[in-house]
């Protein structure tokens, strides 16, 4: 079944993915495309949204989209930069704001007859984030909302279904933002809101059956949410022709290999577990640079995986649990989404010698959607609620070189921390947590003896998608008990610290 879609043109805003997620929450499918790579606009496209941007429309090198086939033909919503671009490109005036308009503001005027503003309350809070402001609208542009300081907070172009707003409806601070997006997408663009988890499963299983037929597919399972949901979808479509390989790279959490393997086999999946710890430790010996570690692990995984895949006769396809943010972040174009911060281990294809066709059943989904799809297929909620875990595993939570002894110590520390979160009912209120082995030793006292041992940092963050994150204010008593248990039980650790950095400027992982 073909679904209607919304096209979001990205001008590099940090909020672009958030716009897409809000659209998806309304059960409407959407795609993000760089402003300079507009896809073919066929009958499935119901509307176009122009995102914000770190650029000013007055910059010499500002992004300029070609809207010839869009404006006036499709319902169009400009957000921030998109709103200012439509004004400037049609003969209006945009000037630098006297004061940078950033943060909360309230709508002091609303045109209650405007389809975009139906249900939006007077004094509604909105979130501003721009250094320019619209000072003069072109002819035929009408103001439909204002704040005390911003006369043109929203406008409509006469005789067109073109609307624009100078605030961000996609952030939670805009209290009626969801209503505005729903007004635009459902009432103005006429979307049916039929893109649901059950419809995704039905359509995807059908598509996989048609695409793969009787071919064999191999999939590397990681124990994480993405690869697990991808496996269950594929299993629904092709059954025993899906061959799953779960590699123990020696960098998993304590006892994870056995417990996850048992869980998979209980789900009816055809899974082979491979103990390759020593092969990974060998290539990591003496390697300290984070990107070099990632590359060494990625390359060795391909070697191990290739050896195992070659034992299966006539494999045609390689399945991957790639999700939408991986795809977006790996497209780095001028004016497109943000540049890649670290290499993604599952995007960018495989070496030529593997000669397998790629199938990525989740590549249009965000992480929260993957969980909803998994839930609709009856996957165990404990597995779906698992925190994200980095592809290179504990290697990037051990700062510096990797040794089996450091891995053992970190596994014990991590086990105490994560078990304590679970036992104290805190696990599900944390988006991601883990421990980091620090490349320093510090003086301590145990009994009457002076010690000179290792320090670990604990990290727990709250987030919706990992793009931004804040540290979790875990109770002091909880942290005190965890610290005490780690120092008493894990030989080699005499100091525990808690990371209180947010992203940005820090990243979630330390490497």
C-alpha positions in Angstrom: 0.0 0.0 0.0 1.4 3.4 -1.0 1.3 6.0 1.8 1.0 9.7 1.5 4.2 11.6 2.3 5.4 15.0 3.5 8.7 16.3 2.2 10.8 18.3 4.6 13.5 20.3 3.0 16.5 20.6 5.3 18.6 23.8 5.5 20.8 22.5 8.2 18.7 23.2 11.3 19.3 21.3 14.5 15.5 20.9 14.8 14.9 19.3 11.3 14.7 15.7 12.7 12.4 17.0 15.4 10.0 18.3 12.8 10.0 14.9 11.1 9.3 13.1 14.4 6.4 15.4 15.2 4.9 14.7 11.7 5.3 11.0 12.3 3.6 11.3 15.7 0.5 12.4 13.8 0.7 9.0 11.9 1.8 10.7 8.7 4.9 9.5 6.8 7.5 12.1 6.0 11.1 12.3 4.6 13.9 14.7 5.1 15.8 15.8 2.0 18.7 18.4 1.6 17.2 21.6 0.1 19.5 21.2 -2.9 18.5 17.6 -3.6 14.7 17.8 -3.9 13.2 14.4 -4.9 10.6 13.9 -7.7 7.3 15.2 -6.3 4.8 12.6 -7.4 1.1 12.1 -6.5 2.0 10.6 -3.1 3.4 14.0 -1.9 0.8 15.9 0.1 2.8 19.0 1.3 6.3 20.4 1.8 7.8 21.9 4.9 10.9 24.2 4.8 13.1 23.8 7.9 15.0 26.4 9.9 18.7 27.0 9.3 21.9 28.2 11.1 22.3 30.6 8.1 20.8 34.0 7.7 18.9 34.8 4.4 21.2 37.8 4.2 24.4 35.6 4.1 26.2 35.6 0.8 26.3 31.8 0.7 22.9 31.2 2.2 21.0 28.1 1.0 18.6 28.9 -1.9 16.2 26.2 -2.9 14.4 25.9 -6.2 10.7 26.1 -5.3 9.4 26.5 -8.9 7.6 23.1 -8.8 6.5 23.5 -5.2 5.2 27.0 -4.3 1.6 27.4 -5.3 1.3 23.8 -6.4 1.6 22.0 -3.0 0.6 23.2 0.5 3.8 24.7 1.8 4.9 25.6 5.4 8.0 27.7 6.0 9.5 27.5 9.5 11.9 30.3 10.7 14.6 30.4 7.9 11.9 29.0 5.5 9.5 31.8 6.5 12.3 34.5 6.0 13.4 33.0 2.7 9.8 33.1 1.2 9.6 36.8 2.2 13.0 37.8 0.9 12.7 35.8 -2.4 9.3 37.5 -3.1 10.5 41.1 -2.6 9.9 41.6 1.1 12.4 42.7 3.7 14.3 40.8 6.3 16.6 42.7 8.7 18.9 41.7 11.6 16.9 41.7 14.9 17.7 44.5 17.3 17.9 41.8 20.0 18.4 38.1 19.1 14.9 36.5 19.4 15.6 33.3 21.2 13.5 31.4 23.8 9.9 31.6 24.9 7.5 34.2 23.6 3.7 34.5 23.6 1.2 35.1 20.7 -0.5 38.4 21.4 -2.5 38.4 18.2 -4.0 35.4 16.3 -6.2 35.5 13.2 -8.8 33.0 14.5 -10.2 32.6 10.9 -6.9 31.3 9.6 -7.0 27.5 9.0 -3.4 27.3 10.4 -4.3 28.9 13.7 -7.6 27.1 14.5 -7.6 25.9 18.1 -4.5 28.0 19.0 -5.2 30.0 22.1 -4.5 33.7 22.6 -1.2 34.1 24.6 -0.1 30.7 23.5 3.6 30.1 24.2 6.0 29.7 21.2 9.7 29.1 20.9 11.7 31.6 18.9 15.3 31.0 17.6 16.4 33.5 15.1 18.8 36.4 14.7 16.8 38.1 11.8 13.2 39.3 11.7 10.7 40.0 8.9 10.3 43.8 8.7 8.1 44.1 5.6 5.9 41.5 3.9 5.6 41.4 0.1 2.2 42.3 -1.5 -0.4 39.5 -1.0 1.2 38.2 2.3 -1.1 38.6 5.3 -0.1 38.4 9.0 -2.0 35.7 10.9 -0.1 35.8 14.3 2.1 38.2 16.2 4.0 38.4 19.5 4.6 41.6 21.5 8.1 42.0 19.8 7.5 40.2 16.5 4.8 41.6 14.3 5.1 38.9 11.7 5.2 35.7 13.8 3.1 33.9 11.1 1.7 34.8 7.7 -0.2 33.3 4.7 0.1 34.1 1.0 -3.2 35.0 -0.6 -4.6 32.6 -3.3 -2.1 29.9 -2.2 -1.9 27.2 0.5 1.4 28.7 1.6 1.9 29.5 5.3 5.0 30.4 7.3 5.9 30.9 11.0 8.9 32.6 12.6 8.9 30.2 15.6 9.4 26.4 16.0 6.2 24.4 16.3 8.1 21.1 16.7 9.7 21.8 20.1 7.8 21.1 23.3 8.1 24.8 24.4 5.6 25.7 21.7 2.5 24.6 23.6 0.2 24.6 20.5 2.9 23.5 18.1 1.3 20.1 17.5 -2.1 21.7 16.9 -0.5 24.0 14.3 1.2 21.1 12.5 -2.0 19.1 12.6 -3.9 22.0 11.2 -1.4 22.3 8.3 -1.1 18.5 7.6 -4.6 17.3 8.2 -7.0 20.2 7.5 -5.0 22.1 4.9 -3.0 19.3 3.2 -5.7 16.7 3.7 -3.5 13.9 5.1 -5.4 10.7 6.2 -3.1 9.8 9.2 -2.9 6.2 8.3 0.8 5.5 8.8 0.7 3.3 11.9 2.9 0.6 13.4 0.6 -2.2 12.2 0.4 -0.7 8.7 4.2 -0.4 8.6 4.6 -4.1 9.6 2.0 -5.3 7.1 3.5 -3.2 4.2 7.1 -4.1 5.1 6.5 -7.8 5.4 4.8 -7.8 2.0 7.6 -5.7 0.5 10.3 -8.0 1.9 8.5 -11.2 0.6 8.3 -9.6 -2.9 11.9 -8.4 -2.8 13.6 -11.5 -1.3 11.4 -14.3 -2.4 13.1 -17.7 -1.6 16.6 -16.1 -1.2 18.7 -16.6 1.9 19.5 -13.6 4.1 22.2 -13.2 6.7 21.9 -10.7 9.6 24.4 -9.7 12.3 22.5 -9.4 15.6 23.9 -7.1 18.3 21.4 -7.7 21.1 20.1 -4.2 20.6 16.6 -2.9 19.7 17.3 -2.1 16.0 18.8 -5.4 14.9 16.3 -7.4 16.9 13.2 -5.6 15.4 14.8 -6.0 11.9 15.3 -9.7 12.6 11.7 -10.3 13.7 10.3 -8.4 10.6 12.5 -10.4 8.3 11.5 -13.7 10.1 7.9 -12.8 9.6 8.6 -12.4 5.8 11.0 -15.3 5.1 11.1 -17.6 8.1 14.0 -20.0 8.2 15.7 -18.4 5.2 16.9 -15.7 7.7 20.3 -16.7 9.2 21.3 -14.6 12.2 24.9 -14.4 13.5 25.6 -13.0 17.0 29.3 -12.3 17.5 30.9 -12.0 20.9 33.6 -9.4 20.3 34.7 -9.5 23.9 33.4 -6.0 24.4 29.8 -6.8 25.4 28.3 -6.3 28.9 28.8 -9.0 31.5 27.0 -12.3 30.7 25.3 -10.5 27.7 26.4 -13.0 25.1 24.7 -16.0 26.7 21.6 -14.2 28.0 20.9 -12.5 24.7 21.5 -15.7 22.7 19.0 -17.6 24.9 16.5 -14.8 24.5 16.8 -14.9 20.7 16.4 -18.7 20.5 13.3 -18.3 22.7 11.9 -16.0 20.0 12.2 -18.7 17.4 15.0 -17.0 15.4 17.6 -19.0 13.6 20.7 -17.7 15.5 24.3 -18.9 15.6 26.6 -17.5 18.4 30.3 -17.0 17.6 32.9 -16.5 20.3 35.5 -14.2 18.6 36.9 -12.4 21.7 40.5 -13.3 21.1 40.4 -12.1 17.5 39.1 -8.7 18.5 41.6 -8.3 21.4 44.4 -9.1 19.1 43.6 -6.3 16.6 42.9 -3.8 19.4 46.2 -4.5 21.2 48.0 -1.2 21.7 45.4 0.9 19.8 44.3 4.0 21.7 42.8 6.4 19.2 38.9 6.3 19.3 38.4 6.3 15.5 41.2 3.7 15.0 39.5 1.5 17.6 36.2 1.8 15.8 37.8 1.0 12.4 39.7 -2.0 13.9 36.5 -3.4 15.4 34.4 -2.7 12.2 37.0 -4.4 10.0 37.4 -7.4 12.3 33.6 -7.8 12.6 33.4 -7.9 8.8 36.2 -10.6 8.7 34.4 -12.7 11.4 31.0 -12.1 9.8 32.3 -13.0 6.3 33.8 -16.3 7.6 30.5 -17.3 9.1 28.4 -16.1 6.2 30.5 -18.2 3.8 29.6 -21.3 5.8 25.9 -20.7 4.8 25.3 -21.9 1.2 23.9 -19.5 -1.4 23.4 -16.4 0.7 22.2 -13.5 -1.5 21.3 -10.7 1.0 22.8 -9.0 4.0 20.3 -7.4 6.3 21.2 -4.4 8.5 19.4 -2.6 11.4 20.2 0.8 9.9 17.7 3.4 11.2 16.7 6.9 9.7 19.1 9.1 11.8 22.0 6.9 10.7 21.0 7.5 7.1 20.5 11.3 7.6 23.7 11.8 9.5 25.7 10.0 6.9 24.6 12.4 4.1 26.9 15.3 4.6 26.2 17.9 1.9 26.5 21.7 1.8 23.2 22.9 3.3 22.1 19.4 4.1 22.0 17.8 7.5 24.7 18.2 10.1 28.2 16.8 9.3 29.0 13.3 10.6 30.4 13.6 14.2 31.6 10.0 14.3 31.7 7.1 11.8 28.5 4.9 11.8 29.4 1.3 11.9 26.4 0.2 9.8 26.2 2.8 7.0 28.3 3.0 3.9 28.2 -0.5 2.6 30.5 -3.4 2.7 33.8 -4.3 1.1 33.4 -5.5 -2.5 34.5 -9.0 -1.7 31.3 -9.7 0.2 29.1 -9.4 -2.9 25.9 -9.3 -1.0 22.8 -7.2 -1.7 21.7 -5.0 1.2 18.2 -5.0 2.8 17.5 -2.4 5.5 13.9 -2.8 6.7 14.1 0.0 9.3 15.9 2.7 7.4 12.9 5.0 7.3 12.3 4.8 11.1 13.4 6.8 14.2 14.4 4.9 17.3 11.1 5.5 19.2 9.2 4.3 16.1 11.4 1.1 16.0 10.3 0.4 19.6 6.6 0.9 18.7 7.0 -1.4 15.7 8.6 -4.0 18.0 5.8 -3.7 20.5 3.2 -4.2 17.8 4.9 -7.5 16.9 4.9 -8.7 20.5 8.6 -8.4 21.2 9.4 -8.6 24.9 9.1 -5.2 26.5 12.3 -5.6 28.5 14.3 -6.1 25.3 12.6 -3.1 23.7 13.3 -0.9 26.7 17.1 -1.7 26.6 19.3 1.4 26.5 21.2 2.1 23.3 24.6 0.4 23.4 27.4 1.6 21.0 28.4 -0.7 18.1 32.0 -0.8 19.3 30.8 -1.8 22.7 33.0 -1.2 25.8 36.0 -0.4 23.6 34.9 3.2 23.4 34.1 3.3 27.2 37.7 2.3 27.9 39.7 5.4 27.3 43.1 4.4 25.8 44.2 0.9 24.9 42.1 -2.2 25.4 43.2 -5.2 27.5 41.0 -8.2 28.6 41.7 -7.2 32.2 40.3 -3.6 31.6 37.3 -5.2 29.9 36.7 -7.5 32.9 36.9 -4.6 35.4 34.5 -2.4 33.3 32.0 -5.2 32.9 31.9 -5.7 36.7 31.4 -1.9 37.2 28.8 -1.6 34.5 26.9 -4.6 35.9 26.7 -3.1 39.3 25.6 0.3 37.9 22.9 -1.0 35.5 21.6 -3.7 38.0 21.3 -0.9 40.6 19.3 1.3 38.2 16.9 -1.7 37.5 16.6 -2.7 41.2 15.8 0.9 42.2 13.2 1.5 39.5 15.4 4.1 37.7 16.3 2.2 34.5 13.3 3.2 32.4 13.6 6.9 33.3 17.1 6.9 31.9 17.7 7.0 28.1 21.2 5.6 28.2 23.6 4.7 31.0 27.1 3.1 31.3 30.5 3.3 33.0 33.7 4.7 31.5 37.1 3.3 32.5 39.4 6.4 32.8 43.1 6.3 31.8 44.3 7.6 35.2 45.2 6.1 38.5 44.6 7.8 41.8 45.7 7.4 45.4 43.3 5.8 47.8 43.2 4.0 51.2 41.7 0.6 51.8 42.0 -0.7 55.3 45.4 0.6 56.5 47.0 0.3 53.1 47.6 3.0 50.5 46.3 2.1 47.0 47.1 3.4 43.6 44.3 2.2 41.4 41.9 3.0 38.6 39.0 5.5 38.4 35.7 5.0 36.6 33.1 7.6 35.6 29.4 6.8 35.6 27.2 8.3 32.9 23.4 8.5 32.8 21.5 10.8 30.3 17.9 11.6 29.4 17.0 12.2 25.8 14.4 11.4 23.1 16.7 10.6 20.2 20.3 11.1 21.3 20.7 14.2 19.2 20.6 16.3 22.4 20.9 14.9 26.0 21.0 16.1 29.6 22.6 14.3 32.5 20.1 12.6 34.9 19.9 13.9 38.4 20.2 10.5 40.1 19.5 10.6 43.9 22.6 11.2 46.0 21.9 8.1 48.2 21.7 5.9 45.1 25.0 7.2 43.8 26.6 6.8 47.2 25.5 3.1 47.4 26.6 2.4 43.8 30.0 3.9 44.4 30.4 2.0 47.6 29.5 -1.3 46.0 31.8 -0.7 43.1 34.8 0.1 45.2 34.2 -2.7 47.6 33.5 -5.4 45.0 35.6 -4.5 41.9 39.3 -5.1 42.5 41.3 -2.5 40.7 38.9 0.5 41.3 39.3 2.9 44.1 37.5 6.0 42.8 34.1 6.6 41.2 32.9 9.9 39.7 29.6 11.0 38.1 29.5 12.8 34.7 27.3 15.9 34.8 27.9 17.1 31.2 25.1 17.7 28.7 25.1 17.2 24.9 26.0 19.6 23.5 28.7 20.5 24.2 29.8 17.0 25.4 28.8 13.8 23.6 27.0 11.0 25.3 29.9 8.6 25.0 33.4 9.8 25.9 34.9 8.5 22.7 
